[in-house]
Every structure is written in C-alpha cells, then in structure tokens.
Amino acid sequence: MIIDGTRAHDRATTLVLDYYAAFNRGDWSAMLSLLDEDVIHDLNQGAREHGVGTFAAFLRRMAASYREQLRDIVVMASPDGARAAAEYVVHGEYIADDAGLPPARGQRYVLPGGAFFDIRNNRIARVTNYYNLQDWIAQVG
C-alpha cells in the first residue's frame, strides 16, 4: 500500500506498475522513459542486451509478432527500493512468425510469467524476464 509516496519501496512499486501499465497500453515511449539509459535486459532463456536503443528494438520485434496484455500483476519491492519483482499472467496472441519458433496462425495463449528489476535513480536499470517457453510452445504448437 502506498501511504505517501516518499518511501523507497513505494516508489519502486509505482515505477514497475507504471512500466506494465505502459506495456498494456502499447505505449513504448512511456516504457522507455522509465528505463535507465544503460538498462540491462535479460531475455527469457536468451541473451543479455544493453541500452535503451536495444530495448526499443526488442519492443518493435515483440510488437510485430505478439499482441499481449498482462493481468493479475503483483509487484514486490525491497525496503530500500533498489530491487523489485513482479508476477503476472500473459494473455496473448501469436500474430506473426518469430525466428526459431513455431509458425504463427493467430494462436492464443495464457502463460504465467515474472520479472526481476534493479532500480537506480528512480529508473529501471535491469529487467530480467522469465516464463516457461516449453509451456508457450505447447500452447501455440
């Protein structure tokens, strides 16, 4: 519960909730504005990427192949506001082929997921995403 907005974990929680609200609106500019310029992005079962520009390219790739909404979002933050975690349920549609994955035919999926965040200077400095890729493949395959 946010009491007055001055506590570090309140600010961290609000930052992550704002990030996901922007995601659900498809407002990539708003999402990017919440990131540290040197943000680290750990892709689910993939590579580590660096920087806002690389993150923007990731968002473009995702938007080309998927339509997603995150629901049932729960955010937890450390008392000092330096780290946070989120759990959510992805409701999505696979709309265009993504390299190395099954062909897209408009398949719908519901998938639990989560993310871990480092927060520095009221900006997201690291996002590490996780979901069960095998579950997703089973749903769309």
Rosetta blueprint (number, residue, H / E / L):
1 M L
2 I L
3 I L
4 D L
5 G L
6 T L
7 R L
8 A H
9 H H
10 D H
11 R H
12 A H
13 T H
14 T H
15 L H
16 V H
17 L H
18 D H
19 Y H
20 Y H
21 A H
22 A H
23 F H
24 N H
25 R H
26 G L
27 D L
28 W H
29 S H
30 A H
31 M H
32 L H
33 S H
34 L L
35 L E
36 D E
37 E E
38 D E
39 V E
40 I E
41 H E
42 D E
43 L L
44 N L
45 Q L
46 G L
47 A L
48 R E
49 E E
50 H E
51 G L
52 V H
53 G H
54 T H
55 F H
56 A H
57 A H
58 F H
59 L H
60 R H
61 R H
62 M H
63 A H
64 A H
65 S H
66 Y E
67 R E
68 E E
69 Q E
70 L E
71 R E
72 D E
73 I E
74 V E
75 V E
76 M E
77 A E
78 S L
79 P L
80 D L
81 G L
82 A L
83 R E
84 A E
85 A E
86 A E
87 E E
88 Y E
89 V E
90 V E
91 H E
92 G E
93 E E
94 Y E
95 I L
96 A L
97 D L
98 D L
99 A L
100 G L
101 L L
102 P L
103 P L
104 A L
105 R L
106 G L
107 Q E
108 R E
109 Y E
110 V E
111 L E
112 P E
113 G E
114 G E
115 A E
116 F E
117 F E
118 D E
119 I E
120 R E
121 N L
122 N L
123 R E
124 I E
125 A E
126 R E
127 V E
128 T E
129 N E
130 Y E
131 Y E
132 N L
133 L H
134 Q H
135 D H
136 W H
137 I H
138 A H
139 Q H
140 V H
141 G L
